Amino acid sequence: MLKYAGPEGRRSGKDDPSGVNGGVVTYWRAFQHVIWGTKSREPVISDEIADLIERSIRQTCQQLGVKIHMVGFMPDHVHLVCSIPPRHAPSEVMRQIKAFSSRLLNDSGVFQFGRVFYWQPEFGLITLAEGDLARVVHYAANQRDHHAENSIWADFELTDNPR
């Protein structure tokens, strides 16, 4: 079994905190910006729907131990600035966020009878430096202004691979 080398590089006898071989991460700092859109980028996220989505995101993140720094909405996409614990793969966190929020929307009756809400299958994720966190939180919080002024940050709006 791997043993953790403490801050001085000596073997401490503790399990490896990276999670390899069953070790436990006891300290971590990670910051991510995640963006995902509605299916076909349909502009269906009204203020009422954004409230439902945000409630679902917050509940899912709380259950997973994901810290939310900011959630920002546009009619066709969502920005989430968060800290995902290393015990979770970002793809699994996003699968759960998207599944639970779409289920909530479809069960809520906010859409016309027979209409089903879907997210697009992909999402974009950027890892942030801690020093950039406040700036990115501000960006996500002011989505409407950035889009209205055409001052968006292109890399922070991508949900698929640029070609």
C-alpha positions as CSV (number, residue, x, y, z in Angstrom):
1,M,0.0,0.0,0.0
2,L,1.2,3.5,-0.8
3,K,2.0,5.6,2.2
4,Y,1.6,9.4,2.4
5,A,4.8,11.3,2.5
6,G,4.1,14.2,4.9
7,P,5.0,17.8,4.2
8,E,8.7,17.1,5.0
9,G,8.7,14.2,2.5
10,R,9.0,11.6,5.3
11,R,6.7,8.6,5.3
12,S,4.0,9.3,7.9
13,G,2.5,5.8,8.0
14,K,-0.8,7.2,6.9
15,D,-2.7,6.0,3.8
16,D,-2.1,7.9,0.6
17,P,-4.6,10.9,0.7
18,S,-4.9,10.9,-3.1
19,G,-7.5,8.1,-2.8
20,V,-5.2,5.5,-4.4
21,N,-5.6,2.1,-2.7
22,G,-8.4,3.3,-0.4
23,G,-6.7,6.4,1.1
24,V,-8.8,9.4,2.0
25,V,-8.3,12.9,0.9
26,T,-8.4,15.0,4.0
27,Y,-7.5,18.4,2.4
28,W,-8.4,19.7,-1.1
29,R,-8.9,23.0,-2.9
30,A,-10.4,22.7,-6.4
31,F,-12.4,25.2,-8.4
32,Q,-14.4,24.6,-11.5
33,H,-16.5,26.6,-14.0
34,V,-19.1,24.3,-15.6
35,I,-21.5,25.3,-18.4
36,W,-24.3,23.3,-20.1
37,G,-27.2,24.1,-22.2
38,T,-30.7,23.1,-23.0
39,K,-31.4,20.6,-25.8
40,S,-30.8,22.4,-29.1
41,R,-30.1,25.5,-27.0
42,E,-33.8,26.2,-26.8
43,P,-34.3,29.5,-24.8
44,V,-36.7,28.0,-22.3
45,I,-35.2,29.0,-19.0
46,S,-37.4,31.7,-17.6
47,D,-37.0,33.2,-14.1
48,E,-39.5,30.7,-12.7
49,I,-37.7,27.8,-14.4
50,A,-34.3,29.1,-13.3
51,D,-35.5,29.1,-9.7
52,L,-36.5,25.4,-10.0
53,I,-33.3,24.5,-11.6
54,E,-31.2,26.3,-9.0
55,R,-33.1,24.7,-6.2
56,S,-32.4,21.3,-7.7
57,I,-28.7,22.1,-8.3
58,R,-28.3,23.2,-4.8
59,Q,-29.9,20.1,-3.4
60,T,-27.9,17.8,-5.5
61,C,-24.6,19.6,-4.8
62,Q,-25.4,19.5,-1.0
63,Q,-26.0,15.8,-1.2
64,L,-22.7,15.3,-3.0
65,G,-20.6,17.7,-0.9
66,V,-20.1,20.0,-3.9
67,K,-19.6,23.6,-2.8
68,I,-21.4,26.2,-4.9
69,H,-19.8,29.5,-5.4
70,M,-22.3,30.8,-8.0
71,V,-25.0,29.7,-10.4
72,G,-25.8,32.0,-13.4
73,F,-28.6,31.5,-15.9
74,M,-29.3,32.5,-19.5
75,P,-32.5,31.4,-21.3
76,D,-30.5,28.6,-23.0
77,H,-27.7,27.7,-20.7
78,V,-26.4,27.5,-17.1
79,H,-23.1,28.5,-15.5
80,L,-22.0,26.8,-12.3
81,V,-18.9,27.9,-10.4
82,C,-18.2,25.2,-7.8
83,S,-15.7,23.1,-6.0
84,I,-16.2,19.4,-6.7
85,P,-14.6,17.1,-4.1
86,P,-12.0,14.7,-5.5
87,R,-14.0,11.7,-4.5
88,H,-16.5,12.6,-7.4
89,A,-15.8,12.6,-11.1
90,P,-17.1,15.9,-12.6
91,S,-19.0,13.9,-15.2
92,E,-20.9,12.0,-12.5
93,V,-21.7,15.2,-10.6
94,M,-23.0,16.7,-13.9
95,R,-25.0,13.6,-14.7
96,Q,-26.8,13.8,-11.4
97,I,-27.3,17.6,-11.6
98,K,-28.8,17.3,-15.1
99,A,-30.9,14.2,-14.3
100,F,-32.4,15.6,-11.1
101,S,-33.1,19.1,-12.5
102,S,-34.7,17.8,-15.7
103,R,-36.8,15.4,-13.7
104,L,-38.0,18.2,-11.4
105,L,-38.9,20.4,-14.3
106,N,-40.8,17.6,-16.1
107,D,-42.7,16.7,-12.9
108,S,-43.4,20.3,-12.0
109,G,-45.9,21.1,-14.7
110,V,-44.1,24.3,-15.8
111,F,-44.1,23.2,-19.4
112,Q,-47.1,22.8,-21.6
113,F,-48.8,19.4,-21.4
114,G,-46.8,16.9,-23.4
115,R,-43.6,19.0,-23.6
116,V,-40.5,17.3,-22.2
117,F,-37.5,19.2,-21.0
118,Y,-34.0,17.9,-21.9
119,W,-30.4,19.1,-21.4
120,Q,-27.9,18.7,-24.1
121,P,-25.7,15.7,-23.3
122,E,-22.4,17.5,-23.2
123,F,-21.0,20.2,-20.9
124,G,-17.9,22.3,-20.7
125,L,-15.6,22.4,-17.7
126,I,-12.7,24.7,-16.9
127,T,-10.5,24.3,-13.8
128,L,-9.8,27.6,-12.2
129,A,-6.9,29.0,-10.1
130,E,-8.1,30.2,-6.7
131,G,-7.0,33.7,-7.6
132,D,-9.4,33.7,-10.5
133,L,-12.4,32.6,-8.5
134,A,-13.9,36.0,-7.6
135,R,-13.6,37.2,-11.2
136,V,-15.3,34.0,-12.6
137,V,-18.1,34.2,-9.9
138,H,-18.7,37.8,-11.0
139,Y,-18.8,36.7,-14.6
140,A,-21.4,33.9,-13.9
141,A,-23.5,36.2,-11.7
142,N,-23.7,38.8,-14.5
143,Q,-24.5,36.6,-17.4
144,R,-27.4,38.8,-18.8
145,D,-25.2,41.9,-18.8
146,H,-22.3,40.1,-20.5
147,H,-24.5,38.7,-23.2
148,A,-26.4,42.0,-23.7
149,E,-23.1,43.9,-24.0
150,N,-21.5,41.2,-26.1
151,S,-18.7,41.0,-23.6
152,I,-18.8,37.2,-23.1
153,W,-15.6,35.2,-22.4
154,A,-15.6,32.8,-25.3
155,D,-13.9,29.9,-23.5
156,F,-16.5,30.2,-20.7
157,E,-19.4,29.7,-23.0
158,L,-18.3,26.5,-24.7
159,T,-20.0,23.2,-24.1
160,D,-18.3,21.2,-26.8
161,N,-14.8,21.0,-28.3
162,P,-13.9,24.0,-30.4
163,R,-12.9,23.0,-33.9
